[in-house]
Amino acid sequence: MRGERLVFFAFPFGNFNDELDPPPSAFARSSVTPTYAPNPEDVFYANSPLSFGAFHDRNALRGWFESRNGSARDPAPSRPMADSRWGDVLDVFVAEPLDSVTLAQYPILVWANDSMTQDAAHLLEMLVETHGLSVVVAVGAVGPSHVQLTGVSPTGEMRGARAWSEETCTSGERSTHFDDAYFTVPRIDETLSTNVSIFYRTEPEGLPVVVKRVLGNGAVYTVLVPFYGIRDLSPPSIALLDRLIRTKQAVRIRSGAPSLFWTSLVTSDGTSRIATLSNNAFAGVWSGVVDIDLPSEIKSCAKARCLDVSSASVLPCVLVQSSTKRANSSSVASSMHVDIPAETTRTIRVSCESENNPPLDAGATSQP
């Protein structure tokens, strides 16, 4: 998916004057050289965003790096694929057949293909109704024959729009967005069944942009505008995924730049959640407020207890209402201010204040 903003930093010192002698490594992700290309048309070389650079060729760069006697940091620190704007939460399925047992483990499924078989539609419908999943489908994949899944029947008539609105989760008021490009919306049959509602709509026309169909404890969200925009996911698609994924995350940034990486787990005794927050920036301190959900085993709590695992020091924190709707999270979360220097991590343990709090190293072996 195009949730990533960066794959890797291929040219940390600009362009080489001689790009081909020596050529890129066989393991480089910036090229497919003729030796390893299955067909001539598959040969590929990425270009640096700069037309100039600090080194004549790769040998000169290697010589400089080795001459530093270990004092030089890796000039390409971001080679692993970056995570998405929602964290490292995306798994991409590219093989068939679809496995219902595997898919049922995911709270949200996004069908971004340009087609959908009836068998796949029946499978998604079953997963939503039986397991309570949220399924997002792009209009390019569905049509009138998928009405049993989506609850709507798009027609061949297209309309142009510039603005769209959504109902905010807290106030119930509508928030209007103006995008930097027009998008097209297919007109749908006017009759909507009782379990189908307009989630996002165009302004002022009121045409559906995203429709929601409730099935059992789950829902199907059909994105009626193009799923991909000019540069990235289309704004309505991003807004929808922001809204859905946020309710499934045990760690959330309340204030501060959305640039942290994180992972979390629940201890085996169900008394604590341990979250590791990583500031992967090469310079600067990340400063902000983070909410971390307590485990679902904690049904009520009067006071949160937050500890920095590395220093064994107590962090000031307060209890807040959690916005998460996931199986292993409580209805309450601990909220705290944290500062994380560049290229470092902080591991925080949150629990409910009691007389029998576990030691820091107890039971951190359970589910994420």
C-alpha distance (Angstrom), angle and dihedral (degrees) to the residues before:
residue distance angle dihedral
M1 . . .
R2 3.77 . .
G3 3.78 91.9 .
E4 3.80 90.3 113.7
R5 3.79 123.9 88.3
L6 3.81 96.4 -168.7
V7 3.78 135.2 26.7
F8 3.80 100.3 -175.7
F9 3.79 142.3 -40.7
A10 3.80 101.3 -102.1
F11 3.82 100.7 170.9
P12 3.82 109.2 34.9
F13 3.82 92.3 165.1
G14 3.78 100.5 36.1
N15 3.80 127.6 -107.5
F16 3.81 125.8 -16.2
N17 3.79 115.2 -124.8
D18 3.80 87.3 -139.1
E19 3.80 109.0 35.7
L20 3.82 98.3 173.6
D21 3.81 105.8 43.6
P22 2.93 101.3 91.6
P23 3.81 96.2 13.7
P24 3.81 124.6 -140.8
S25 3.78 117.7 -75.4
A26 3.79 118.4 -89.8
F27 3.81 85.7 -117.6
A28 3.80 95.2 50.7
R29 3.77 115.1 118.0
S30 3.79 92.0 -153.0
S31 3.79 94.9 75.0
V32 3.79 149.7 20.5
T33 3.80 105.8 -146.5
P34 3.83 122.9 -153.4
T35 3.81 91.8 -104.5
Y36 3.80 91.3 63.0
A37 3.81 101.3 30.7
P38 3.83 113.2 107.4
N39 3.81 89.9 -151.4
P40 3.82 132.1 20.6
E41 3.80 90.8 -115.9
D42 3.82 89.6 58.5
V43 3.83 93.3 66.4
F44 3.80 107.4 116.5
Y45 3.81 137.3 176.5
A46 3.80 122.8 -176.7
N47 3.77 117.7 -140.0
S48 3.78 127.8 -134.3
P49 3.82 114.9 -115.6
L50 3.84 85.5 -126.9
S51 3.80 123.9 67.2
F52 3.83 90.8 -149.5
G53 3.78 135.5 44.6
A54 3.79 148.7 -175.7
F55 3.83 97.4 -105.6
H56 3.78 134.9 50.4
D57 3.80 94.8 -140.0
R58 3.81 143.0 -20.3
N59 3.81 92.9 -82.6
A60 3.81 90.0 59.2
L61 3.81 90.8 50.0
R62 3.80 92.0 48.2
G63 3.81 91.3 48.8
W64 3.80 91.5 52.1
F65 3.80 92.1 48.0
E66 3.82 93.6 49.7
S67 3.80 91.8 46.1
R68 3.79 91.0 62.6
N69 3.84 90.8 73.1
G70 3.75 93.6 -135.3
S71 3.81 95.6 -46.3
A72 3.80 94.6 106.4
R73 3.77 118.2 90.1
D74 3.80 119.6 -135.2
P75 3.84 104.8 -76.9
A76 3.81 90.6 -149.9
P77 3.82 103.4 46.5
S78 3.78 97.4 159.8
R79 3.78 102.5 61.1
P80 3.82 96.1 126.6
M81 3.78 112.7 80.9
A82 3.79 109.9 -90.6
D83 3.77 119.1 -118.3
S84 3.79 122.6 -111.8
R85 3.78 129.7 -96.2
W86 3.81 86.4 -91.4
G87 3.81 96.1 51.8
D88 3.79 129.1 -102.1
V89 3.81 92.7 -36.1
L90 3.82 105.5 117.1
D91 3.79 124.8 101.6
V92 3.80 115.1 -179.2
F93 3.81 118.4 -149.5
V94 3.78 115.2 -154.9
A95 3.82 102.6 160.9
E96 3.78 133.3 78.2
P97 2.94 149.8 -106.2
L98 3.79 98.5 56.2
D99 3.78 113.6 -126.3
S100 3.81 112.6 -139.3
V101 3.82 92.4 -161.5
T102 3.81 91.4 55.6
L103 3.79 95.8 41.9
A104 3.81 92.2 49.3
Q105 3.82 88.7 66.5
Y106 3.82 91.3 66.4
P107 3.82 118.0 81.7
I108 3.83 91.4 -155.7
L109 3.80 128.9 35.8
V110 3.82 122.4 -170.8
W111 3.80 117.1 -160.1
A112 3.80 103.3 -161.7
N113 3.81 97.2 160.1
D114 3.79 122.3 119.6
S115 3.81 92.6 -122.2
M116 3.81 141.4 28.1
T117 3.78 129.0 -158.5
Q118 3.78 120.7 -138.6
D119 3.81 89.4 -114.5
A120 3.81 89.7 56.9
A121 3.80 90.8 47.2
H122 3.81 91.6 52.1
L123 3.82 90.2 48.2
L124 3.81 92.9 51.1
E125 3.80 91.2 47.0
M126 3.81 90.3 52.8
L127 3.82 92.7 48.0
V128 3.80 91.9 50.9
E129 3.79 96.0 45.9
T130 3.81 98.3 39.4
H131 3.80 103.5 33.5
G132 3.81 101.3 28.1
L133 3.80 96.2 -119.6
S134 3.80 125.9 163.2
V135 3.82 110.7 -129.0
V136 3.82 123.0 -166.6
V137 3.80 116.1 -163.1
A138 3.80 128.9 -175.5
V139 3.78 117.7 -129.0
G140 3.81 90.5 -126.1
A141 3.79 88.7 68.6
V142 3.80 99.1 48.0
G143 3.76 137.9 50.4
P144 3.82 141.9 161.3
S145 3.82 90.8 -50.3
H146 3.82 90.7 62.9
V147 3.79 96.5 57.3
Q148 3.83 90.2 116.4
L149 3.80 88.1 65.0
T150 3.80 103.3 33.8
G151 3.79 101.0 28.9
V152 3.82 91.7 -136.2
S153 3.78 135.0 86.8
P154 3.84 113.9 -146.4
T155 3.79 116.0 -148.8
G156 3.78 127.7 -148.0
E157 3.80 91.8 -106.5
M158 3.82 113.4 106.2
R159 3.81 127.4 -159.4
G160 3.80 129.1 -167.2
A161 3.80 122.5 -129.0
R162 3.79 138.5 176.9
A163 3.80 106.4 -175.4
W164 3.78 133.3 43.4
S165 3.77 136.3 179.6
E166 3.77 139.2 -150.3
E167 3.76 133.2 -163.5
T168 3.79 110.6 -114.3
C169 3.79 117.4 -123.6
T170 3.80 96.7 -128.8
S171 3.80 110.6 36.2
G172 3.79 100.9 26.9
E173 3.81 89.1 -130.8
R174 3.79 121.5 129.1
S175 3.80 121.0 -108.5
T176 3.82 115.3 -153.6
H177 3.82 123.0 -146.9
F178 3.81 127.8 -163.0
D179 3.79 113.1 -157.9
D180 3.79 127.1 -155.3
A181 3.80 94.3 -117.5
Y182 3.78 138.4 34.6
F183 3.76 118.7 -104.2
T184 3.79 131.9 -164.9
V185 3.79 126.8 -121.2
P186 3.80 124.9 -165.1
R187 3.78 114.6 -130.7
I188 3.79 111.9 -118.0
D189 3.78 129.9 -154.2
E190 3.76 107.3 -78.3
T191 3.79 96.4 -128.4
L192 3.81 112.2 88.3
S193 3.78 119.4 -171.8
T194 3.79 119.9 -122.5
N195 3.83 93.6 -98.4
V196 3.82 95.1 50.2
S197 3.80 122.4 84.3
I198 3.80 137.2 172.2
F199 3.81 106.9 -105.2
Y200 3.83 99.0 178.2
R201 3.81 124.6 13.0
T202 3.80 139.3 -174.9
E203 3.78 119.4 -101.9
P204 2.97 127.9 -98.5
E205 3.82 94.9 -5.3
G206 3.80 96.1 58.2
L207 3.82 94.2 -139.7
P208 3.82 114.9 157.9
V209 3.82 114.3 -98.7
V210 3.82 96.5 169.6
V211 3.79 123.2 12.6
K212 3.79 125.5 -164.1
R213 3.79 125.0 -148.9
V214 3.81 117.3 -169.1
L215 3.81 115.5 -143.9
G216 3.79 116.6 177.0
N217 3.81 107.8 -51.9
G218 3.81 92.9 -22.8
A219 3.78 137.5 64.1
V220 3.80 141.3 -143.1
Y221 3.83 116.8 -137.8
T222 3.80 115.0 -161.6
V223 3.80 115.0 -161.1
L224 3.81 105.3 -149.9
V225 3.81 96.5 -173.5
P226 3.83 121.9 72.1
F227 3.81 106.9 -70.3
Y228 3.81 92.8 -139.2
G229 3.79 121.5 52.4
I230 3.79 130.4 -159.6
R231 3.83 95.7 -74.6
D232 3.78 106.2 8.5
L233 3.77 142.0 -16.3
S234 3.79 109.0 -24.4
P235 3.83 113.7 -95.5
P236 3.83 94.9 -110.9
S237 3.82 89.6 50.4
I238 3.80 92.0 50.7
A239 3.81 91.9 46.7
L240 3.81 91.0 50.9
L241 3.81 94.1 48.8
D242 3.82 90.5 45.3
R243 3.78 89.3 54.7
L244 3.80 96.4 45.6
I245 3.81 100.0 40.0
R246 3.80 93.9 46.6
T247 3.80 89.8 63.4
K248 3.82 90.4 56.4
Q249 3.80 99.3 48.7
A250 3.79 122.5 99.2
V251 3.82 91.9 -162.2
R252 3.78 121.2 50.9
I253 3.81 135.8 172.4
R254 3.80 108.6 -126.0
S255 3.80 94.8 -179.8
G256 3.79 132.6 -0.3
A257 3.79 135.4 58.8
P258 3.85 113.2 -39.3
S259 3.80 90.6 -124.4
L260 3.81 105.2 106.0
F261 3.79 124.7 113.1
W262 3.79 116.6 -147.2
T263 3.77 147.4 168.9
S264 3.81 131.7 -174.0
L265 3.79 143.3 -170.9
V266 3.79 138.3 -170.0
T267 3.78 118.3 -123.2
S268 3.80 117.0 -112.9
D269 3.81 92.1 -111.8
G270 3.81 91.0 54.2
T271 3.81 94.6 -126.2
S272 3.82 100.5 110.2
R273 3.77 145.6 28.8
I274 3.81 118.1 -145.1
A275 3.80 117.3 -157.0
T276 3.80 127.8 -174.5
L277 3.80 114.9 -155.1
S278 3.80 119.2 -164.0
N279 3.80 128.8 -162.6
N280 3.81 103.0 -159.7
A281 3.80 94.4 178.4
F282 3.81 113.8 122.6
A283 3.82 92.2 -134.2
G284 3.79 139.8 15.1
V285 3.80 135.0 43.4
W286 3.80 120.7 -87.2
S287 3.79 108.1 -135.8
G288 3.77 126.0 -179.8
V289 3.79 149.5 97.5
V290 3.81 121.1 -71.1
D291 3.82 129.4 -168.2
I292 3.82 117.2 -148.3
D293 3.82 119.2 -172.3
L294 3.77 120.7 -127.9
P295 3.85 115.5 -127.9
S296 3.80 118.4 -84.4
E297 3.82 90.3 -114.7
I298 3.80 87.7 72.7
K299 3.80 102.7 81.4
S300 3.79 96.3 173.5
C301 3.78 135.2 10.2
A302 3.79 134.1 -178.7
K303 3.81 98.6 -168.7
A304 3.81 133.5 15.6
R305 3.80 124.3 -133.9
C306 3.82 117.1 -151.5
L307 3.79 124.2 -175.5
D308 3.78 133.6 -176.6
V309 3.82 100.8 -131.4
S310 3.81 96.2 -154.6
S311 3.78 97.2 51.3
A312 3.83 97.2 25.8
S313 3.79 87.3 -132.6
V314 3.79 126.4 143.1
L315 3.82 116.4 -112.0
P316 3.81 120.2 -151.0
C317 3.81 108.6 -114.5
V318 3.79 140.7 157.3
L319 3.79 134.7 -149.6
V320 3.81 117.4 -105.6
Q321 3.77 134.3 175.0
S322 3.81 110.3 -90.5
S323 3.80 119.7 -127.6
T324 3.81 91.2 -159.7
K325 3.79 123.8 114.5
R326 3.79 103.0 -170.4
A327 3.78 134.4 124.4
N328 3.81 100.0 -112.1
S329 3.82 99.7 40.1
S330 3.77 130.2 90.7
S331 3.80 126.5 -130.7
V332 3.81 88.4 -110.4
A333 3.80 132.0 61.5
S334 3.77 137.0 -169.5
S335 3.79 116.4 -118.7
M336 3.81 122.2 -158.5
H337 3.79 143.4 161.3
V338 3.81 114.2 -115.0
D339 3.80 135.5 -178.1
I340 3.81 117.4 -156.8
P341 3.83 120.2 -175.5
A342 3.80 120.2 -138.6
E343 3.81 117.0 -72.8
T344 3.80 93.4 7.6
T345 3.79 137.9 105.0
R346 3.80 137.1 -140.9
T347 3.78 122.0 -152.4
I348 3.79 114.5 -156.2
R349 3.78 129.2 -172.2
V350 3.82 117.5 -155.4
S351 3.80 125.3 -168.9
C352 3.78 141.1 143.1
E353 3.80 116.1 -79.5
S354 3.79 110.2 -109.5
E355 3.78 141.1 139.5
N356 3.80 92.0 -99.7
N357 3.79 103.5 51.6
P358 3.82 111.9 160.9
P359 3.81 122.2 -116.9
L360 3.78 117.0 -96.7
D361 3.80 95.2 -100.7
A362 3.81 97.8 47.7
G363 3.76 122.2 126.3
A364 3.81 103.6 -29.9
T365 3.79 93.4 158.2
S366 3.78 107.2 99.5
Q367 3.80 140.2 99.1
P368 3.83 122.1 -45.3
